């Protein structure tokens, strides 16, 4: 094998690996998306049951969304690393 053939093979592997990184991030984004939906749904349900607690529930909901969104950011970083 000559050097040109090896370079072409390495380029093919790199392109394929980049595609797998995108698929990995897509899969990593599913979990936080579902988690945020559950957090918001339960917060709205709690506000409907006890309207006087709406302020505290909203604050807790935003904290839950922030922590859940951190999982998506970790997913995108690992997609770049691996």
Phi, psi and omega in degrees: 000139178262177186292328180293317179296319178295321179295319179294321179294319179294322178295320178296317180295319180295318179295318179295318180295324178296322178294322178293326177297320179293320177295320179298318179292323178300318177290325180290336181278345181294314183300307178298326177297316177293319180298317179295321177299319179292316181299312181293319179299316180291326177294318178295320177299317178294322178293326178290327181280322181224087183299333181291343179262012186300319181298313180292321179294322180296318178298315179295323179297315181294325175296317178298320178296317180297316180293322180290322179293333177299328177296322178293322178294321176297321178297320180288326178293317179293331175295324177285326183287313185261000000 
